[in-house]
Amino acid sequence: MSLPAVSVLIPTLNGERDLARLVLAVLDTLRQVMEREAIRRMEAGSLTVAQEERLGLALMRAEARLAEIAAAFGLAPDDLVLDLGLGGCMAGDHDHRGVSDP
């Protein structure tokens, strides 16, 4: 008994770019969550001035590096917006469609 042949069409031209878009969108979403947590902790006064400075610098570097990598794949910041359904997107600093700040 043999199985029927299955043909799967995989677009190769944009496959690498689409994968980069997905990975970068997830990383940017994590960066945004970390940034919001950092702001919450700063407002609560649970960080020292040195910790605030290190955290701010690390988050700025992460954002810049993600933008560099996105540009290398021909992606704009709006390309990294994740549509989370339920009427909202995780857009962070790039675009506030449907997102309310904490």
Biotite code that builds the C-alpha atoms (Angstrom):
import biotite.structure as struc

atoms = struc.array([
    struc.Atom([0.000, 0.000, 0.000], chain_id="A", res_id=1, res_name="MET", atom_name="CA", element="C"),
    struc.Atom([1.454, 3.340, -1.005], chain_id="A", res_id=2, res_name="SER", atom_name="CA", element="C"),
    struc.Atom([0.556, 6.788, 0.179], chain_id="A", res_id=3, res_name="LEU", atom_name="CA", element="C"),
    struc.Atom([-0.634, 9.371, -2.333], chain_id="A", res_id=4, res_name="PRO", atom_name="CA", element="C"),
    struc.Atom([1.889, 11.960, -3.394], chain_id="A", res_id=5, res_name="ALA", atom_name="CA", element="C"),
    struc.Atom([1.435, 15.288, -1.655], chain_id="A", res_id=6, res_name="VAL", atom_name="CA", element="C"),
    struc.Atom([2.588, 18.483, -3.238], chain_id="A", res_id=7, res_name="SER", atom_name="CA", element="C"),
    struc.Atom([3.368, 21.453, -1.028], chain_id="A", res_id=8, res_name="VAL", atom_name="CA", element="C"),
    struc.Atom([4.059, 24.822, -2.557], chain_id="A", res_id=9, res_name="LEU", atom_name="CA", element="C"),
    struc.Atom([6.503, 26.842, -0.502], chain_id="A", res_id=10, res_name="ILE", atom_name="CA", element="C"),
    struc.Atom([7.180, 30.346, -1.743], chain_id="A", res_id=11, res_name="PRO", atom_name="CA", element="C"),
    struc.Atom([10.948, 30.707, -1.618], chain_id="A", res_id=12, res_name="THR", atom_name="CA", element="C"),
    struc.Atom([11.317, 34.314, -2.693], chain_id="A", res_id=13, res_name="LEU", atom_name="CA", element="C"),
    struc.Atom([9.848, 35.821, 0.458], chain_id="A", res_id=14, res_name="ASN", atom_name="CA", element="C"),
    struc.Atom([10.273, 32.888, 2.840], chain_id="A", res_id=15, res_name="GLY", atom_name="CA", element="C"),
    struc.Atom([13.420, 34.229, 4.475], chain_id="A", res_id=16, res_name="GLU", atom_name="CA", element="C"),
    struc.Atom([11.995, 37.748, 4.732], chain_id="A", res_id=17, res_name="ARG", atom_name="CA", element="C"),
    struc.Atom([8.712, 36.473, 6.165], chain_id="A", res_id=18, res_name="ASP", atom_name="CA", element="C"),
    struc.Atom([10.531, 34.402, 8.769], chain_id="A", res_id=19, res_name="LEU", atom_name="CA", element="C"),
    struc.Atom([12.704, 37.398, 9.678], chain_id="A", res_id=20, res_name="ALA", atom_name="CA", element="C"),
    struc.Atom([9.551, 39.516, 9.984], chain_id="A", res_id=21, res_name="ARG", atom_name="CA", element="C"),
    struc.Atom([7.945, 37.034, 12.353], chain_id="A", res_id=22, res_name="LEU", atom_name="CA", element="C"),
    struc.Atom([11.041, 36.590, 14.529], chain_id="A", res_id=23, res_name="VAL", atom_name="CA", element="C"),
    struc.Atom([11.703, 40.327, 14.677], chain_id="A", res_id=24, res_name="LEU", atom_name="CA", element="C"),
    struc.Atom([8.048, 41.053, 15.476], chain_id="A", res_id=25, res_name="ALA", atom_name="CA", element="C"),
    struc.Atom([8.158, 38.617, 18.398], chain_id="A", res_id=26, res_name="VAL", atom_name="CA", element="C"),
    struc.Atom([11.451, 40.084, 19.642], chain_id="A", res_id=27, res_name="LEU", atom_name="CA", element="C"),
    struc.Atom([10.117, 43.624, 19.312], chain_id="A", res_id=28, res_name="ASP", atom_name="CA", element="C"),
    struc.Atom([6.979, 42.643, 21.234], chain_id="A", res_id=29, res_name="THR", atom_name="CA", element="C"),
    struc.Atom([9.156, 41.227, 24.031], chain_id="A", res_id=30, res_name="LEU", atom_name="CA", element="C"),
    struc.Atom([11.211, 44.428, 24.039], chain_id="A", res_id=31, res_name="ARG", atom_name="CA", element="C"),
    struc.Atom([8.017, 46.470, 24.385], chain_id="A", res_id=32, res_name="GLN", atom_name="CA", element="C"),
    struc.Atom([6.808, 44.329, 27.284], chain_id="A", res_id=33, res_name="VAL", atom_name="CA", element="C"),
    struc.Atom([10.192, 44.723, 29.006], chain_id="A", res_id=34, res_name="MET", atom_name="CA", element="C"),
    struc.Atom([10.066, 48.475, 28.398], chain_id="A", res_id=35, res_name="GLU", atom_name="CA", element="C"),
    struc.Atom([6.607, 48.767, 29.947], chain_id="A", res_id=36, res_name="ARG", atom_name="CA", element="C"),
    struc.Atom([7.736, 46.728, 32.944], chain_id="A", res_id=37, res_name="GLU", atom_name="CA", element="C"),
    struc.Atom([10.786, 48.960, 33.322], chain_id="A", res_id=38, res_name="ALA", atom_name="CA", element="C"),
    struc.Atom([8.569, 52.054, 33.289], chain_id="A", res_id=39, res_name="ILE", atom_name="CA", element="C"),
    struc.Atom([6.270, 50.471, 35.871], chain_id="A", res_id=40, res_name="ARG", atom_name="CA", element="C"),
    struc.Atom([9.242, 49.685, 38.123], chain_id="A", res_id=41, res_name="ARG", atom_name="CA", element="C"),
    struc.Atom([10.700, 53.187, 37.697], chain_id="A", res_id=42, res_name="MET", atom_name="CA", element="C"),
    struc.Atom([7.372, 54.784, 38.583], chain_id="A", res_id=43, res_name="GLU", atom_name="CA", element="C"),
    struc.Atom([7.107, 52.506, 41.630], chain_id="A", res_id=44, res_name="ALA", atom_name="CA", element="C"),
    struc.Atom([10.588, 53.605, 42.736], chain_id="A", res_id=45, res_name="GLY", atom_name="CA", element="C"),
    struc.Atom([11.954, 50.072, 42.893], chain_id="A", res_id=46, res_name="SER", atom_name="CA", element="C"),
    struc.Atom([15.059, 50.798, 40.786], chain_id="A", res_id=47, res_name="LEU", atom_name="CA", element="C"),
    struc.Atom([18.197, 52.711, 41.662], chain_id="A", res_id=48, res_name="THR", atom_name="CA", element="C"),
    struc.Atom([19.319, 55.536, 39.397], chain_id="A", res_id=49, res_name="VAL", atom_name="CA", element="C"),
    struc.Atom([22.141, 53.323, 38.080], chain_id="A", res_id=50, res_name="ALA", atom_name="CA", element="C"),
    struc.Atom([19.695, 50.494, 37.333], chain_id="A", res_id=51, res_name="GLN", atom_name="CA", element="C"),
    struc.Atom([17.392, 52.914, 35.514], chain_id="A", res_id=52, res_name="GLU", atom_name="CA", element="C"),
    struc.Atom([20.281, 54.162, 33.384], chain_id="A", res_id=53, res_name="GLU", atom_name="CA", element="C"),
    struc.Atom([21.518, 50.644, 32.534], chain_id="A", res_id=54, res_name="ARG", atom_name="CA", element="C"),
    struc.Atom([18.025, 49.436, 31.750], chain_id="A", res_id=55, res_name="LEU", atom_name="CA", element="C"),
    struc.Atom([17.232, 52.463, 29.596], chain_id="A", res_id=56, res_name="GLY", atom_name="CA", element="C"),
    struc.Atom([20.463, 52.090, 27.655], chain_id="A", res_id=57, res_name="LEU", atom_name="CA", element="C"),
    struc.Atom([19.917, 48.351, 27.125], chain_id="A", res_id=58, res_name="ALA", atom_name="CA", element="C"),
    struc.Atom([16.383, 48.924, 25.846], chain_id="A", res_id=59, res_name="LEU", atom_name="CA", element="C"),
    struc.Atom([17.522, 51.703, 23.489], chain_id="A", res_id=60, res_name="MET", atom_name="CA", element="C"),
    struc.Atom([20.298, 49.475, 22.118], chain_id="A", res_id=61, res_name="ARG", atom_name="CA", element="C"),
    struc.Atom([17.845, 46.588, 21.630], chain_id="A", res_id=62, res_name="ALA", atom_name="CA", element="C"),
    struc.Atom([15.427, 48.842, 19.755], chain_id="A", res_id=63, res_name="GLU", atom_name="CA", element="C"),
    struc.Atom([18.205, 50.222, 17.537], chain_id="A", res_id=64, res_name="ALA", atom_name="CA", element="C"),
    struc.Atom([19.583, 46.767, 16.783], chain_id="A", res_id=65, res_name="ARG", atom_name="CA", element="C"),
    struc.Atom([16.146, 45.401, 15.902], chain_id="A", res_id=66, res_name="LEU", atom_name="CA", element="C"),
    struc.Atom([15.646, 48.367, 13.541], chain_id="A", res_id=67, res_name="ALA", atom_name="CA", element="C"),
    struc.Atom([19.025, 47.671, 11.895], chain_id="A", res_id=68, res_name="GLU", atom_name="CA", element="C"),
    struc.Atom([18.211, 44.012, 11.358], chain_id="A", res_id=69, res_name="ILE", atom_name="CA", element="C"),
    struc.Atom([14.716, 44.850, 10.087], chain_id="A", res_id=70, res_name="ALA", atom_name="CA", element="C"),
    struc.Atom([16.183, 47.326, 7.598], chain_id="A", res_id=71, res_name="ALA", atom_name="CA", element="C"),
    struc.Atom([18.633, 44.676, 6.370], chain_id="A", res_id=72, res_name="ALA", atom_name="CA", element="C"),
    struc.Atom([15.604, 42.564, 5.415], chain_id="A", res_id=73, res_name="PHE", atom_name="CA", element="C"),
    struc.Atom([13.813, 45.533, 3.856], chain_id="A", res_id=74, res_name="GLY", atom_name="CA", element="C"),
    struc.Atom([11.306, 45.745, 6.696], chain_id="A", res_id=75, res_name="LEU", atom_name="CA", element="C"),
    struc.Atom([9.849, 48.962, 8.088], chain_id="A", res_id=76, res_name="ALA", atom_name="CA", element="C"),
    struc.Atom([8.818, 49.385, 11.753], chain_id="A", res_id=77, res_name="PRO", atom_name="CA", element="C"),
    struc.Atom([5.149, 48.977, 10.764], chain_id="A", res_id=78, res_name="ASP", atom_name="CA", element="C"),
    struc.Atom([6.008, 45.545, 9.347], chain_id="A", res_id=79, res_name="ASP", atom_name="CA", element="C"),
    struc.Atom([6.769, 44.372, 12.888], chain_id="A", res_id=80, res_name="LEU", atom_name="CA", element="C"),
    struc.Atom([3.279, 45.070, 14.237], chain_id="A", res_id=81, res_name="VAL", atom_name="CA", element="C"),
    struc.Atom([1.662, 41.889, 15.541], chain_id="A", res_id=82, res_name="LEU", atom_name="CA", element="C"),
    struc.Atom([-2.096, 41.691, 15.125], chain_id="A", res_id=83, res_name="ASP", atom_name="CA", element="C"),
    struc.Atom([-3.207, 39.982, 18.312], chain_id="A", res_id=84, res_name="LEU", atom_name="CA", element="C"),
    struc.Atom([-6.841, 39.766, 17.278], chain_id="A", res_id=85, res_name="GLY", atom_name="CA", element="C"),
    struc.Atom([-9.651, 40.869, 19.568], chain_id="A", res_id=86, res_name="LEU", atom_name="CA", element="C"),
    struc.Atom([-9.470, 44.347, 18.078], chain_id="A", res_id=87, res_name="GLY", atom_name="CA", element="C"),
    struc.Atom([-5.892, 45.154, 19.037], chain_id="A", res_id=88, res_name="GLY", atom_name="CA", element="C"),
    struc.Atom([-2.338, 45.103, 17.830], chain_id="A", res_id=89, res_name="CYS", atom_name="CA", element="C"),
    struc.Atom([0.924, 45.020, 19.745], chain_id="A", res_id=90, res_name="MET", atom_name="CA", element="C"),
    struc.Atom([2.439, 48.077, 18.184], chain_id="A", res_id=91, res_name="ALA", atom_name="CA", element="C"),
    struc.Atom([4.404, 49.793, 20.940], chain_id="A", res_id=92, res_name="GLY", atom_name="CA", element="C"),
    struc.Atom([6.249, 52.896, 19.872], chain_id="A", res_id=93, res_name="ASP", atom_name="CA", element="C"),
    struc.Atom([5.618, 52.439, 16.161], chain_id="A", res_id=94, res_name="HIS", atom_name="CA", element="C"),
    struc.Atom([1.854, 52.740, 15.919], chain_id="A", res_id=95, res_name="ASP", atom_name="CA", element="C"),
    struc.Atom([-0.888, 52.834, 18.511], chain_id="A", res_id=96, res_name="HIS", atom_name="CA", element="C"),
    struc.Atom([-3.728, 51.206, 16.545], chain_id="A", res_id=97, res_name="ARG", atom_name="CA", element="C"),
    struc.Atom([-5.953, 49.563, 19.107], chain_id="A", res_id=98, res_name="GLY", atom_name="CA", element="C"),
    struc.Atom([-3.411, 49.563, 21.929], chain_id="A", res_id=99, res_name="VAL", atom_name="CA", element="C"),
    struc.Atom([-3.959, 51.347, 25.185], chain_id="A", res_id=100, res_name="SER", atom_name="CA", element="C"),
    struc.Atom([-0.988, 52.172, 27.346], chain_id="A", res_id=101, res_name="ASP", atom_name="CA", element="C"),
    struc.Atom([-0.934, 50.621, 30.842], chain_id="A", res_id=102, res_name="PRO", atom_name="CA", element="C"),
])
